[in-house]
Amino acid sequence: MRHSILNVSYTFSFAAVLCLAPQVFGAPNEQTQSKAGSVTQSKAQAGSVTQSMSQSANQLGNANQNGIISPLPSTPPKPLDPIHEVSDSLAAEAKGGIPLGDFLVYPEISAVLMYDDNIYAARENELSDKILIISPEVRIKPNFTRDSLELGVGTHLNRYQDHKAENTTDTWGYLKGRIDLTDDTNVYAGVSLLRDHEDRTSPDTNSLGLTDAFASPTRYTDFSSDIGIFHQLTEDIKVRLGASTTKLNYENTPLVSGDTYSNDYRDRTETLSGGRITYAAAQGIDLFVQAMNDHRQYDDPTFDHNSNGYNAAIGMAILATYSLSAEMYVGRIHQSYENSAFSDVNAIDYGLNVKYKMTPDTTLSMDLDRSLEETTLTDSSGYLNTALTGNITHAVSHDLSLHASLTQQWSHYNSYDRKDTYVGGAAGVKYYLTNAVYTAADYQYRQRNSTTDTADYNNNIVYITLGTDFGTRAKPTTPAY
């Protein structure tokens, strides 16, 4: 769960957050996508929409690939889960890109005209606006198979027609890489820097009644880093160890009154470290056990939200055929807080990720995920979040693709009498007018119902996109089915 107005993939998830920490490549001989490379990163934050840095689409720097825009940025992401592999986008794009020596360059720029009928996520007296979003970006990847390196930078210019105080310029950049020490061992690392703005639906502002008081969105900076090692211990046993850190720094927010609201108390560092052991029990079946420490430290010693905890689980990954893969796990989430006013969190952790290729052109996927999300509300230390998302994608042709999704999310706040339910849906189409120029049309619905009445909202969002990837997309392949 971790999480800029980025273009999102056709695995569109209403309740997921955009994880903007650097992604790292899994070992080349891994059989399956891990749950945390997909499910974990769809950890939901209030009101966010994502490609689901979730379901393999969340490769940072792949923002504009699919021509759909996330209408508003999420609340800040949690650190990247460091012990799970993620999809290697180089493999899919090896035949695309613009050659530059031993590297491939992927430039892209898109323009999105978006209509949002409730830009402040208000319960009543909703205000609508049209937003123009210009998103240039460039990614650079190596044109070789052993080792890897990837650099990406981009910006998102968000310009409102009527409510110009909402205008923002968000920027991001990352560098990640992998070194294959041997055929059985690799090390990987990455860093990313993001300057973004916070969604108006964030519970950290909405529940405080500050949405109307804020003259403009809250800005923050996210600096993240991660490092890990993978080793094929035996033919059947694989081991992965890793650690990641995210440093969040919030800027003061201008108020309508002319004063500013200090967000210094929200500055914090979140660190994850752990490991995973995988055993190949049979052809296409992996069993695994994993554990991870979760430490959250605030800069302000008077804001007593510091905590330390862990999550541990056992699970199974299945690659039954080319057309079917699944991963499931069950375990425990525990988090202890220094502030005695906050009760410790002890909850069952579980997750399920299923991907089914009905045909070579049609894919169904389902994700069930649970996570403990951070909040800086005075009366609550965080909320236990459960999200269920279903997606369908269909490639009518190499140039025309369709997608649709449905999501439901339940949030239960710790030490605070509040429960939220989120529902969302999205559908859209993308079409390449030429080999390099594409257009897209999308619709999204979002709704939150809360026991805290002021947090209720719903809105409808429509997007029209025109963009170019300069002809760098990979050529179509015909996999064995």
C-alpha positions as CSV (number, residue, x, y, z in Angstrom):
1,M,0.0,0.0,0.0
2,R,1.9,2.8,-0.8
3,H,0.9,5.7,-3.1
4,S,0.7,12.7,-8.5
5,I,-1.5,12.5,-10.9
6,L,-0.1,9.6,-12.8
7,N,-1.7,7.9,-15.8
8,V,-3.0,4.5,-14.7
9,S,-3.1,1.2,-16.4
10,Y,-6.1,-0.7,-17.5
11,T,-5.9,-2.7,-14.3
12,F,-7.7,0.3,-12.8
13,S,-8.3,0.2,-9.0
14,F,-10.4,2.8,-7.3
15,A,-9.2,2.2,-3.8
16,A,-5.5,1.7,-4.3
17,V,-2.7,4.2,-3.7
18,L,0.0,5.1,-6.1
19,C,3.2,3.7,-4.8
20,L,6.0,5.9,-5.9
21,A,8.9,4.2,-4.3
22,P,11.3,2.7,-6.8
23,Q,10.4,-0.8,-8.1
24,V,13.1,-3.5,-8.1
25,F,13.4,-6.5,-10.4
26,G,12.7,-10.0,-9.3
27,A,15.1,-12.8,-9.9
28,P,15.1,-13.9,-13.5
29,N,14.2,-17.5,-12.5
30,E,11.2,-16.6,-10.4
31,Q,8.2,-18.6,-11.5
32,T,5.4,-16.3,-10.3
33,Q,4.6,-12.7,-9.6
34,S,4.5,-12.2,-5.8
35,K,1.5,-11.0,-4.0
36,A,3.3,-7.9,-2.8
37,G,4.4,-7.0,-6.2
38,S,0.8,-6.7,-7.0
39,V,-1.6,-7.1,-4.1
40,T,0.5,-5.3,-1.5
41,Q,0.9,-2.3,-3.7
42,S,-2.8,-1.9,-4.0
43,K,-3.1,-0.9,-0.4
44,A,-5.8,1.6,-0.4
45,Q,-5.7,5.1,0.7
46,A,-8.9,7.2,1.0
47,G,-10.2,8.3,-2.4
48,S,-7.2,7.4,-4.5
49,V,-7.3,5.8,-7.9
50,T,-4.5,3.7,-9.3
51,Q,-3.2,1.6,-11.9
52,S,-2.6,-0.5,-9.1
53,M,1.2,0.3,-8.7
54,S,-0.9,-2.7,-7.8
55,Q,-1.3,-5.4,-10.2
56,S,2.0,-5.2,-12.0
57,A,1.0,-1.9,-13.7
58,N,2.5,0.1,-10.9
59,Q,5.9,0.4,-12.5
60,L,6.8,4.0,-11.7
61,G,7.7,5.7,-14.9
62,N,5.1,3.6,-16.7
63,A,2.7,6.4,-15.9
64,N,1.6,7.5,-19.3
65,Q,1.8,4.2,-21.1
66,N,-2.0,3.6,-21.1
67,G,-3.5,7.0,-21.4
68,I,-5.6,7.0,-18.3
69,I,-5.2,9.6,-15.6
70,S,-5.7,9.3,-11.9
71,P,-7.9,12.2,-11.1
72,L,-6.3,13.2,-7.8
73,P,-3.2,12.0,-6.1
74,S,-3.5,9.7,-3.1
75,T,-2.3,10.4,0.4
76,P,1.4,9.6,0.6
77,P,2.5,6.1,0.0
78,K,3.9,3.6,2.4
79,P,7.4,2.2,1.8
80,L,7.8,-0.3,-1.0
81,D,7.6,-3.8,0.4
82,P,11.3,-4.8,0.1
83,I,11.0,-8.6,0.2
84,H,8.8,-9.3,-2.8
85,E,9.8,-9.3,-6.5
86,V,7.9,-7.2,-8.9
87,S,7.3,-7.6,-12.6
88,D,10.2,-6.8,-14.9
89,S,8.9,-4.4,-17.4
90,L,12.1,-4.6,-19.4
91,A,11.0,-8.0,-20.7
92,A,7.8,-6.7,-22.1
93,E,9.4,-3.7,-23.7
94,A,12.6,-5.2,-24.9
95,K,11.5,-4.8,-28.5
96,G,10.3,-1.2,-28.0
97,G,12.1,2.0,-27.2
98,I,14.4,4.3,-29.1
99,P,18.0,2.8,-29.3
100,L,20.7,4.9,-27.7
101,G,23.9,3.0,-27.5
102,D,23.3,0.1,-25.1
103,F,20.1,1.6,-23.8
104,L,16.5,2.1,-24.9
105,V,14.8,5.4,-24.4
106,Y,11.0,5.7,-23.7
107,P,9.8,9.3,-24.0
108,E,6.1,10.1,-23.7
109,I,3.8,13.1,-23.3
110,S,0.1,13.2,-22.9
111,A,-2.6,15.8,-22.5
112,V,-5.8,14.9,-20.6
113,L,-8.9,16.9,-20.3
114,M,-10.7,15.8,-17.2
115,Y,-14.2,16.8,-15.8
116,D,-14.7,16.2,-12.1
117,D,-18.2,17.0,-10.7
118,N,-17.0,17.1,-7.0
119,I,-13.4,18.4,-6.9
120,Y,-13.4,18.9,-3.1
121,A,-15.0,15.5,-2.4
122,A,-17.7,17.3,-0.5
123,R,-20.8,15.7,1.0
124,E,-23.0,18.6,-0.2
125,N,-22.7,21.8,-2.2
126,E,-20.4,20.0,-4.7
127,L,-18.3,22.1,-7.0
128,S,-17.2,20.9,-10.5
129,D,-14.4,21.9,-12.8
130,K,-12.5,21.0,-15.9
131,I,-8.8,20.2,-15.5
132,L,-6.1,20.1,-18.1
133,I,-3.2,17.7,-17.2
134,I,0.0,17.8,-19.2
135,S,2.4,14.9,-18.4
136,P,5.8,14.6,-20.1
137,E,8.1,11.8,-18.9
138,V,11.1,9.8,-20.1
139,R,12.5,6.5,-19.0
140,I,15.8,4.9,-20.0
141,K,16.5,1.2,-19.8
142,P,19.4,-1.0,-20.8
143,N,19.2,-3.1,-24.0
144,F,20.9,-6.1,-22.5
145,T,19.7,-9.0,-20.4
146,R,22.2,-9.5,-17.6
147,D,22.0,-6.9,-14.9
148,S,19.7,-4.0,-15.3
149,L,19.4,-0.3,-14.7
150,E,16.5,2.1,-15.1
151,L,16.2,5.9,-14.8
152,G,13.0,7.8,-15.0
153,V,11.9,11.4,-14.6
154,G,8.6,13.2,-15.2
155,T,6.2,15.9,-14.3
156,H,2.5,16.5,-14.1
157,L,1.1,20.0,-14.8
158,N,-2.5,20.1,-13.4
159,R,-4.4,23.3,-14.4
160,Y,-8.0,24.0,-13.3
161,Q,-10.3,26.1,-15.4
162,D,-12.1,27.9,-12.6
163,H,-10.5,26.9,-9.3
164,K,-7.0,28.0,-10.0
165,A,-5.8,27.7,-6.4
166,E,-6.0,23.9,-7.0
167,N,-3.3,24.1,-9.7
168,T,-0.2,22.0,-9.0
169,T,3.0,20.9,-10.6
170,D,4.1,17.5,-9.4
171,T,7.5,16.1,-10.3
172,W,9.1,12.7,-9.8
173,G,12.3,10.8,-10.5
174,Y,13.8,7.5,-9.8
175,L,16.8,5.2,-10.3
176,K,16.8,1.5,-9.8
177,G,19.0,-1.4,-10.7
178,R,20.0,-5.0,-10.3
179,I,23.3,-6.7,-10.4
180,D,23.5,-10.4,-11.2
181,L,26.4,-11.6,-9.1
182,T,25.9,-15.2,-10.3
183,D,23.2,-17.1,-12.1
184,D,21.7,-17.8,-8.7
185,T,22.3,-14.5,-6.9
186,N,21.4,-10.9,-7.5
187,V,21.3,-7.7,-5.5
188,Y,19.0,-4.8,-6.2
189,A,18.5,-1.3,-5.0
190,G,16.7,1.9,-5.9
191,V,16.0,5.5,-4.9
192,S,13.1,7.8,-5.8
193,L,12.2,11.4,-5.1
194,L,8.7,12.7,-5.5
195,R,7.1,16.2,-4.9
196,D,3.4,15.7,-4.9
197,H,0.1,17.0,-3.5
198,E,-2.4,15.4,-1.2
199,D,-5.9,14.3,-2.3
200,R,-8.7,16.4,-1.0
201,T,-10.3,13.2,0.2
202,S,-7.5,12.4,2.6
203,P,-8.9,11.4,6.0
204,D,-6.1,13.4,7.6
205,T,-7.7,16.7,6.3
206,N,-11.3,15.7,5.5
207,S,-12.0,14.4,9.0
208,L,-10.5,17.5,10.7
209,G,-12.9,19.7,8.8
210,L,-10.1,21.5,7.1
211,T,-11.0,20.8,3.5
212,D,-12.9,24.1,3.1
213,A,-10.3,26.0,5.2
214,F,-7.4,25.0,3.0
215,A,-6.9,27.5,0.2
216,S,-4.9,25.0,-1.9
217,P,-3.8,21.3,-1.6
218,T,-1.2,20.2,0.9
219,R,2.2,19.6,-0.7
220,Y,4.7,17.0,0.5
221,T,8.0,15.4,-0.5
222,D,8.6,11.7,-0.5
223,F,12.2,10.4,-0.6
224,S,12.4,6.6,-0.7
225,S,15.1,4.0,-1.0
226,D,15.3,0.2,-1.0
227,I,17.9,-2.5,-1.1
228,G,17.7,-6.3,-1.2
229,I,19.3,-9.6,-2.2
230,F,17.9,-12.7,-3.9
231,H,19.6,-16.1,-3.8
232,Q,18.6,-19.5,-5.2
233,L,19.8,-21.6,-2.3
234,T,19.0,-24.9,-3.9
235,E,17.1,-26.1,-6.9
236,D,13.9,-25.9,-4.9
237,I,14.6,-23.1,-2.3
238,K,14.8,-19.4,-2.9
239,V,15.6,-16.7,-0.3
240,R,15.0,-13.0,-0.5
241,L,16.0,-10.3,2.1
242,G,15.4,-6.6,1.8
243,A,14.8,-3.3,3.5
244,S,13.2,0.0,2.4
245,T,12.8,3.5,3.9
246,T,10.4,6.3,3.1
247,K,10.9,9.8,4.4
248,L,7.8,12.1,4.2
249,N,8.0,15.8,4.7
250,Y,4.9,18.0,4.6
251,E,4.8,21.6,3.7
252,N,2.6,24.2,5.4
253,T,-0.8,24.6,3.8
254,P,-2.2,28.1,2.9
255,L,-5.5,28.8,4.6
256,V,-8.4,30.7,3.1
257,S,-8.0,33.2,6.0
258,G,-4.6,34.1,4.8
259,D,-2.7,32.2,7.6
260,T,-1.0,28.9,7.1
261,Y,-1.6,25.5,8.7
262,S,1.5,23.8,10.0
263,N,2.0,20.1,8.9
264,D,5.3,19.6,10.7
265,Y,3.7,17.2,13.1
266,R,3.0,14.8,10.2
267,D,6.7,14.5,9.0
268,R,7.9,10.9,9.6
269,T,10.1,8.1,8.5
270,E,8.6,4.6,7.7
271,T,11.0,1.6,7.5
272,L,10.3,-2.0,6.4
273,S,12.7,-4.9,6.6
274,G,12.3,-8.6,6.3
275,G,12.7,-11.8,4.3
276,R,10.9,-14.5,2.4
277,I,11.7,-18.1,1.8
278,T,10.1,-19.9,-1.1
279,Y,10.0,-23.7,-1.6
280,A,9.1,-25.3,-5.0
281,A,6.9,-28.0,-3.8
282,A,5.9,-29.2,-7.2
283,Q,5.9,-28.1,-10.8
284,G,4.1,-24.8,-10.9
285,I,3.5,-24.7,-7.1
286,D,5.6,-22.6,-4.6
287,L,5.1,-22.6,-0.9
288,F,6.5,-19.6,1.1
289,V,6.9,-18.1,4.5
290,Q,7.6,-14.4,5.0
291,A,8.0,-11.9,7.9
292,M,8.7,-8.2,8.0
293,N,9.3,-5.5,10.6
294,D,7.3,-2.3,10.3
295,H,8.7,0.8,12.1
296,R,7.1,4.3,11.9
297,Q,8.9,7.2,13.5
298,Y,7.6,10.8,13.7
299,D,10.0,13.8,13.7
300,D,7.9,15.7,16.3
301,P,8.5,14.1,19.7
302,T,5.2,15.7,21.0
303,F,3.1,14.0,18.3
304,D,3.0,10.6,19.9
305,H,2.1,8.3,17.0
306,N,5.4,6.3,16.9
307,S,4.9,2.5,16.5
308,N,6.7,-0.7,15.8
309,G,5.2,-4.0,14.5
310,Y,5.4,-6.8,12.1
311,N,3.5,-8.9,9.7
312,A,4.1,-12.6,9.1
313,A,2.4,-15.0,6.8
314,I,2.5,-18.4,5.0
315,G,1.2,-18.8,1.5
316,M,1.2,-20.5,-1.8
317,A,1.8,-19.4,-5.4
318,I,0.5,-21.3,-8.3
319,L,1.3,-21.1,-12.0
320,A,-1.1,-23.7,-13.2
321,T,-0.8,-22.9,-16.9
322,Y,0.0,-20.0,-19.2
323,S,-3.6,-18.8,-18.7
324,L,-3.9,-19.1,-14.9
325,S,-1.8,-17.9,-12.0
326,A,-2.7,-17.3,-8.4
327,E,-1.1,-16.4,-5.0
328,M,-2.7,-16.6,-1.6
329,Y,-1.5,-16.1,2.0
330,V,-2.7,-15.9,5.5
331,G,-0.9,-14.5,8.6
332,R,-0.8,-11.9,11.3
333,I,-0.6,-8.1,11.5
334,H,0.7,-6.7,14.8
335,Q,1.5,-3.0,15.6
336,S,2.3,-1.6,19.0
337,Y,2.1,2.2,19.8
338,E,4.2,4.2,22.2
339,N,1.1,6.2,23.1
340,S,-0.9,4.2,25.6
341,A,-4.1,6.0,24.3
342,F,-3.9,3.9,21.2
343,S,-4.6,0.2,21.5
344,D,-2.3,-2.3,19.8
345,V,-3.4,-3.7,16.5
346,N,-3.7,-7.5,16.3
347,A,-5.4,-8.7,13.2
348,I,-5.5,-11.6,10.7
349,D,-3.6,-10.7,7.5
350,Y,-4.7,-12.3,4.3
351,G,-4.5,-11.8,0.6
352,L,-5.4,-13.4,-2.7
353,N,-4.3,-12.5,-6.2
354,V,-5.7,-14.4,-9.2
355,K,-5.0,-13.8,-12.9
356,Y,-6.9,-15.7,-15.6
357,K,-6.3,-15.3,-19.3
358,M,-9.6,-16.3,-20.8
359,T,-8.0,-15.9,-24.3
360,P,-4.7,-14.4,-25.4
361,D,-6.5,-11.1,-25.6
362,T,-8.7,-11.1,-22.5
363,T,-7.5,-11.1,-18.9
364,L,-9.5,-11.3,-15.7
365,S,-7.9,-10.6,-12.4
366,M,-9.1,-10.4,-8.8
367,D,-7.2,-9.0,-5.7
368,L,-8.1,-9.3,-2.1
369,D,-5.8,-7.4,0.2
370,R,-5.5,-6.3,3.8
371,S,-3.1,-3.6,5.3
372,L,-2.6,-1.3,8.3
373,E,-2.6,2.3,7.0
374,E,-1.1,5.3,8.8
375,T,-3.2,8.3,9.7
376,T,-2.2,11.5,11.5
377,L,-5.7,12.1,13.1
378,T,-5.3,13.0,16.7
379,D,-7.8,10.4,17.9
380,S,-6.6,7.5,15.8
381,S,-3.3,5.9,15.0
382,G,-4.3,4.3,11.7
383,Y,-6.9,2.1,10.1
384,L,-7.1,-1.6,9.1
385,N,-8.0,-1.6,5.4
386,T,-9.5,-4.4,3.4
387,A,-9.9,-4.0,-0.4
388,L,-11.4,-6.3,-3.0
389,T,-10.9,-5.4,-6.7
390,G,-11.8,-7.1,-9.9
391,N,-10.6,-6.1,-13.4
392,I,-11.1,-7.2,-16.9
393,T,-9.0,-6.1,-19.9
394,H,-9.5,-7.0,-23.5
395,A,-7.3,-6.2,-26.5
396,V,-9.6,-5.9,-29.5
397,S,-6.5,-5.5,-31.7
398,H,-3.0,-4.3,-31.3
399,D,-4.3,-0.7,-31.5
400,L,-7.6,-0.9,-29.6
401,S,-8.0,-2.1,-26.0
402,L,-10.9,-2.0,-23.4
403,H,-10.9,-2.2,-19.6
404,A,-13.3,-2.2,-16.7
405,S,-13.0,-2.6,-13.0
406,L,-15.0,-2.7,-9.7
407,T,-13.6,-2.1,-6.2
408,Q,-14.9,-2.2,-2.7
409,Q,-12.9,-1.2,0.4
410,W,-13.6,-1.3,4.1
411,S,-11.6,0.8,6.6
412,H,-11.8,0.3,10.4
413,Y,-10.0,3.0,12.5
414,N,-8.0,2.1,15.5
415,S,-9.0,3.5,18.9
416,Y,-11.6,5.6,17.2
417,D,-15.3,5.0,16.4
418,R,-15.1,5.4,12.6
419,K,-15.7,2.9,9.8
420,D,-15.6,3.8,6.1
421,T,-16.8,1.9,3.1
422,Y,-15.5,2.8,-0.4
423,V,-16.9,1.6,-3.7
424,G,-15.7,2.5,-7.1
425,G,-15.9,1.6,-10.8
426,A,-14.1,2.5,-13.9
427,A,-14.3,1.7,-17.6
428,G,-12.5,3.0,-20.7
429,V,-11.1,2.5,-24.1
430,K,-7.7,3.3,-25.7
431,Y,-6.9,3.5,-29.4
432,Y,-3.7,4.1,-31.3
433,L,-4.5,6.5,-34.1
434,T,-1.0,5.8,-35.5
435,N,1.9,3.7,-34.3
436,A,3.0,6.6,-32.1
437,V,-0.2,8.6,-31.2
438,Y,-3.0,7.3,-29.0
439,T,-6.3,8.6,-27.6
440,A,-8.4,7.3,-24.8
441,A,-11.8,7.9,-23.2
442,D,-12.5,6.9,-19.6
443,Y,-15.2,7.2,-16.9
444,Q,-14.8,6.7,-13.1
445,Y,-17.1,6.7,-10.2
446,R,-16.0,7.0,-6.5
447,Q,-18.0,6.9,-3.3
448,R,-17.2,6.9,0.4
449,N,-19.8,6.2,3.1
450,S,-18.5,6.9,6.7
451,T,-19.8,6.8,10.2
452,T,-18.2,10.3,10.3
453,D,-20.8,12.1,8.2
454,T,-18.5,14.9,7.0
455,A,-16.3,12.2,5.3
456,D,-19.1,11.1,2.9
457,Y,-18.7,12.0,-0.7
458,N,-19.3,10.7,-4.2
459,N,-18.1,11.9,-7.6
460,N,-18.1,11.2,-11.3
461,I,-15.0,11.8,-13.4
462,V,-14.6,11.7,-17.2
463,Y,-11.3,11.8,-19.1
464,I,-10.3,12.4,-22.7
465,T,-6.7,11.7,-23.5
466,L,-4.4,12.5,-26.4
467,G,-0.8,11.4,-26.2
468,T,2.3,10.0,-27.9
469,D,4.9,7.5,-27.0
470,F,6.9,8.3,-30.1
471,G,6.4,4.8,-31.4
472,T,8.3,3.2,-28.6
473,R,5.8,0.5,-27.6
474,A,6.8,-3.1,-28.0
475,K,5.8,-5.1,-31.0
476,P,2.9,-7.6,-30.4
477,T,3.9,-11.1,-29.7
478,T,1.9,-14.3,-30.0
479,P,2.5,-16.4,-26.9
480,A,1.8,-20.1,-26.7
481,Y,-1.7,-20.5,-25.3
